[in-house]
């Protein structure tokens, strides 16, 4: 849970680097929260209001952590836009997000060694 909170605290920090663990733990908690909110919505029969609000609140932190994760792999944060290419773009982005950290680069020192 601390990884999720860390990302929320740095919700507009598009500089620096994010380790794989930070990114994927954030995604894991994000999916769990979405599943819980969906279950509550179905149980309460309130439509999609909870997940809609949560999605709007979480869009900047998720974009920021994705950009920092791309920086950690040595790529520009602009690569996140490749996800707009149908099917292939999402696959390429996932591959980039899974790659291991590179040594020190223009985005900062390797967070694994820091």
C-alpha positions, 0 to 999 in steps of 0.5 A: 500500500505504501507504493500506492500512496507514494505515487499519489503523493507525487501525483504531478511529478513527471520528472525522475524515475520510477522502479518497476515495483513502484509502477506495478504495485500501483497498478495492482492496487488500482485494479483492486480498488476498481474491482471493489468500487465496481462491486459496491456499485453493483450491490448498491445499484448506483450505476458507474458514478464511483468508478467514474469519479475514481478514474478522474481522480487517479488519471494524473497520478497514473500518467505521471508514474507511467512517464517516470517508469518510461524514464527509468527504462531510458525512454522519453515520457512521450512514448506513453502516447503510443497507447493511442495506436490501436492494439499494437500501441498498447502492447508496445507500451506494456513491453516498455513498462516491463523492461528493466532499469537502465544505469544512470541516464539523463532522467537521474540516477538508477533508483535501484542503486540509490 
